[in-house]
Amino acid sequence: MTGFRPKLIKLFRFFFPLLTFLAFWELLVDIKLLNPKLFPTPSNIALTLYNLTISNQLLLIYLYRSFYRLVLGYGLGALLGISVGILMGINKYFYRLASPILSLLISVPTIAWVPLFLITVGIGDETIILAIFLGCFFAIVYNTMNGIRSVNKELIWASQMMGANKTTIFSKVLLPGASVSIITGLRLAVGYSWRALVGAEMLASVSGGIGYMVYTARAFNAVNIMFAGLVIIAIGGLLTDRLVLGALERKTIEKWGMIKKRE
Amino acid sequence: MKGSRIKLKAVNVTKIFNDGKRKVTALENFNLEVKENEFTVIVGPTGCGKSTFLYIVAGFEKPTKGEILLDGRPVTKPGPDRGFVFQEPTLYPWRTVLGNVTFGLEIMGMGKEKAREKAMHLIKMVGLKGFENAYPHTLSGGMKQRVGIARALAYDPEILLMDEPFGALDAQTRKVMQQELMRIWEKTKKTVIFVTHSVIEAAYLADTIVVMTARPGKVKGIINVNLPRPRSYTDKEYLSIREKVLSLLEEEVIKSLELQRRL
C-alpha cells in the first residue's frame, strides 16, 4: 500500500470533520436556529467567494496586495531574525546585551505598535510591512538563538577533536544542529505574520488587502464578505505553513530523524 | 613489535571543580604512562574521575595542575592527533553514516573520492557495509557506536580515547561489541585508552589495567594482562585477572558509595 490510498485516507481525515462542521452550520441557519443576517450559510460564503474572484476580481487584487506585504515583511523578519539570533547564540556579550531587551519586547503584541507606526511611518504599506516584520522577528530571533545555544556540547567537541576551526564548527555543526529550532521559529512566524498582516491592514491600509476587505465590509453590513475574508485568511495561513515550511521540514529535520514524522 | 616507547604521559594531573559553592577534587596527582600500541583500560568506581581524566587528555577540560604529554608535547586543546569515542553515540544526525565518517577527512582537506574510499574501508571494517547511506536515527545503539569508532579512526589519530563507549548497550550487544573492538584493534594496533567501570570488560580488552581509587582519583594499582587474544570469558587465567582487579576495586567501591551518601 504505497502512494495513492494512504494519501486519500489522509485527505479524508482532514476534510471529514470540516465538512461535517459546515453541514451542521448550513442546517442550523436553514432551520433558523442561527440568524442568517449574522451567519451566512457556507454555500452563501462560497458564492460570495466566487463572485469576488470571478465577477469583479477584487479578491485577487486584494490577495496580491496582502501577499506582497506578507512576503516582504516575513522575508525581512526571517533574514534579520536569523542573523540576530545567530549572533546572540554564538556571542555571549551580544547575548547579555540583547537578551533582556528581547525578553521585554517579545511579549508586546505586534498590533500595539501600529498606532505608533501610523504617526512615525505614516499610513500605508510601510507600516503594514513593518508590523509583519516585528510580528515574525522576535519569534525567529528567540528560536534561532535557543537552537544555537542548545546544540549538544559533545557534537561541538567531536568536531574540535577532528580539527574543525570556528567557521567549520559554525557552518557544519551549530547551524544544522539548530535547524529544528530555526524551522520551528520560521513556522511560528508564519502564523504571527498573518495575524500582523490582517490587524495592520485594518488600521493602516489605503490600498486594499484581505484585512482591509474584512474591515471595510463592516461599513456595508456585508457579513458574507467578512466571512469570505476569514475563510481566505484561514486557508492562506494553512497553505503557507504546510506547503512552504512543511516541505522544508520533510526534506531536512524529518529526514534526519530530529523530529517525529507528522501523521 | 610492541615497543616499550611511551606514547602518552600524565604528570601529576590534578583537577579541582569549583562551582563557587563547593570544591570537588576529581583527580589528585594522577600519574600514568601509556605505551605505544597498547590497549590500556582504566577502571574505577563511579565518580572517581576516570572520565574527567579522559576529557583532560582530549583537551575538553584543562587540568588545575600537572600536564598531559603526547609524544612529549603538552596537550592544550582538542585536536586530530587524538580520536574520541563518547559514552553516548555522538553522531551528526544530519549526516549519513558515510558523512559522519568522512567529516574528519573533509576538515583535513582530503579530496572527496579519497575520503570516501578511506571511509568505506572503515565502515566495512566495523561491520556496517550496506549502511553507508543510512541516517543515524535509523541505526541501533550498537551500530551507532560502530560508526563512532569508525569516525574516530578515520583521520588516523595517534591515540584513541574511549569513554565507556559500551556503557549504554544491553549486555548481549555489549559482549559482541567487545569482541568486535578487539578484532578491529588487532588490525590497527592503535594506542588506546579505554575507560569503563566493568571489570569483565577491562580484563577482556586490556594489555594494561589501571585501577583507580575513589575520589580524589589516583592510581591504586596496575595489572598487566599477558593473555593471548581472542580471550575467553570463561578462561581460568582470565577469571583470575578479574579477581585481582575486583579485589583492588572492592575497597574503593565501598569508599565511593560512602562519598555518594555524604553528598
Contacts between the chains, C-beta under 8 A, distances in Angstrom:
chain1	res1	chain2	res2	distance
A	152	B	90	7.1
A	154	B	86	5.5
A	154	B	88	7.3
A	154	B	90	4.4
A	155	B	90	5.9
A	155	B	92	6.6
A	157	B	58	7.3
A	157	B	60	5.4
A	157	B	78	6.3
A	157	B	84	7.3
A	157	B	90	7.8
A	158	B	84	6.7
A	158	B	86	7.1
A	158	B	90	5.2
A	158	B	151	7.9
A	159	B	103	7.2
A	159	B	107	7.5
A	160	B	59	7.7
A	160	B	77	7.3
A	160	B	78	3.9
A	160	B	79	7.8
A	161	B	58	6.6
A	161	B	59	8.0
A	161	B	78	4.6
A	161	B	79	7.1
A	161	B	80	6.9
A	161	B	82	6.5
A	161	B	83	7.0
A	161	B	84	5.0
A	161	B	152	7.9
A	162	B	80	5.6
A	162	B	103	6.1
A	162	B	104	3.6
A	162	B	107	5.1
A	162	B	108	7.9
A	162	B	155	6.0
A	163	B	79	6.1
A	163	B	80	4.0
A	163	B	104	7.2
A	163	B	107	5.1
A	163	B	108	6.7
A	163	B	155	7.6
A	164	B	107	5.2
A	168	B	107	6.1
A	172	B	103	7.5
A	173	B	92	7.3
A	176	B	92	7.3
A	176	B	94	4.5
A	179	B	94	7.2
A	252	B	94	7.4
A	255	B	135	6.8
A	256	B	93	4.6
A	256	B	94	4.6
A	256	B	135	5.7
A	256	B	137	6.8
A	257	B	93	5.9
A	257	B	135	5.9
A	257	B	136	7.2
A	257	B	137	2.6
A	257	B	138	6.9
A	258	B	93	5.4
A	258	B	94	7.5
A	258	B	137	7.7
